[in-house]
Amino acid sequence: MISIVSFNDANGVHVELTFGENRFEMPARHVLVVLRHKGKWLLTRNSVRGIEFPGGKAEEGETIEEAAVRETIEETGVTITNLVKFAEYVVQSNVTFCKAVFTAEVVHIDESPILHETEGAEWMSDSELDACTNLSFYMKDEGMSAIRKWVDTYESQRND
C-alpha cells in the first residue's frame, strides 16, 4: 500500500511525501539520506540551516544513487552502501523539485574528512535528536517524523 503525506513545511511551502517508487510525474534529482548506525542517526551540521540529514542535488550525468553516496561522503565523511530508496517527496516552491529518500549501511567513517558545505557528521540518538534545538527547518515537519518511523520499522524487520 502506498502512503502519501501532504503538508506545509515550516516555511509554509506545500510538500507531498510518498512511500513508494516514482509516484510523481517528475524525476527525482535531489537526494536525502536517512540512516542509523549503531543506534545513532547520521546527521550533518549545515552552517546556515542547522542540524539535518545529509543530502543535496545530483550533478549532471550522475544517478540519484551516486548523488546520495557522494553527498553523504562530502557532508559527513561517511561512506555508505546497500542503498534502499524508500520515499520521494515533491517540494512545490518557486522551483518545484522532487527528492528521493534513501537509507543505507555505513561502510567507513573518515574521522578527518574534507567537507563540502557542512561542518561534518553529527551522530545522535533518538532522544538527542528529539531534544535538539538547532534543527534545520525541514527536520521539524510531519514528513520527517514519517520518514524516521519508516527507517525504524525497516531496521527492525532487517534485524529480525
N, C-alpha and C positions, 0 to 999 in steps of 0.2 A: 504494500500500500504506500502510495506517495503522499507525503505530508508537505503542506505549504503553509508557511507562516508569513503573514503580511503585517507590517508595522511601519511606524515612522521612527527613524533613529533620533539620537539626542540632538541632532542639528535640524530636525524636522523634515528630513528627506525620506521619501517613501521607499521602502525596501521590501522585496519579495524573496523569501528563502524557501528553497525546496530540497527535500532529501530524496535524491534520485538522480538519474542521468539525463542530461540535455532536455530539461523541461522548458527552457526558454528559447525564443527564436533567434537569439544572438549567441555566438560562440563566446566562451569564457576566455578572456585574455589577461585577467588578473588572478592572483592566487592568494590563498590563506592557508597556513599550515598550523594545525591544532593537534598537539600531541603531548602525551605524558611519558616520562621516563623515570623509572624507579619512584613512582608515586608523586612526581612533581611535574607541573605544566612547564613547557618550554615557552618563554616569552622573551621579548626584547624591549629595550628602553629607547623609544624614539624621543629625541631631544625636544621636539615640538609637541607631539601628541601625548606622550607618556608611555605607560606600560601597555603592550599589546602583543598579540601573536605575530610571528614573522609572516611576511608576505610582500607582494608587490605586483609588478606588471611583467608579462612575458615580453622579451625582446624580439625583434624581427627575426624570423626563421626558427624561433625556439618554441618547443611544445610547452603546454602548461605544466606538464610533469617536470620537464627540465627547468622551467622557471621556479617551481616550488623547491627543488633541490638547491638551485643557485641562490635564491633569495634567503633560504634558511642558513646556508653557509655564510653569505655576505653579512647578514644581520646578526647572527649569533655565534658563528664559528662551529656550528654543529652540522655534521654530515648525516643525511638520512637516506633510508632505503625502504623498499616494500611499501610504496605509496598506495593509499586507498583513497580514491575520490568518492566522497560520500554526500556532498551537497553542492549546490550552486545558489548564488543569490544575485539579484539584479538591483542595483542602486540607481534610482531614477532621479538623478541630479541634472545640472546643466548639461553634462556629458554623461548620458546613461551608459553603464557598463555592467558586465557580468563577471562575477568572481567565482572560481572553483575552490572548494574547500577540501583539503586533504588531511589525513592523518598518516603517520609513518612510524618507522622504527629508527632509533638512533644507532648509527654505526660508529661514529667517532666524535669526540668533543675536543676541539682545539682550545686550550686554555689561554692562548695568546694570539687570537685571530686578528687578521687585518680586516677591519669592519668598514661597512659602507652604510651611511645614513643613520646608524644607530650607535648606542653605547654598549652593545653586546648582549649576551644571554642573561636572562633572569630566570631562575628556577623557583617556582612557588607551589606550595601545597594548595589544596582546595581552600583551606581556611585562610591562608595568607593571601590568595587571590581574591577571595570574597571580602577581605578586610582592607585591601589595597585602596589607598586614597588618591593614587596618581595614575588611574587607568585612562587610556585613550577613550575618546567618546564612543567609539564603536564597540568597546568591550562592555558597555553598560546597558545594552538593549536586550530585548527578549530573544532576539535571534541568536545572540551569543550564548545565552542560557540554554537554548535548544541545541546548539552545536556542542557545547560542553557535555550535555546529557547524552547525546548520540555517542561521543567518544567514550564516555563512562560505560555505556551499555556494550559497545563494541569491544572494549578491553575486557570486560567481564566475561563475555562469550568466548573471546580468543584465549583467555587464560583458564577456562574450564576444561 
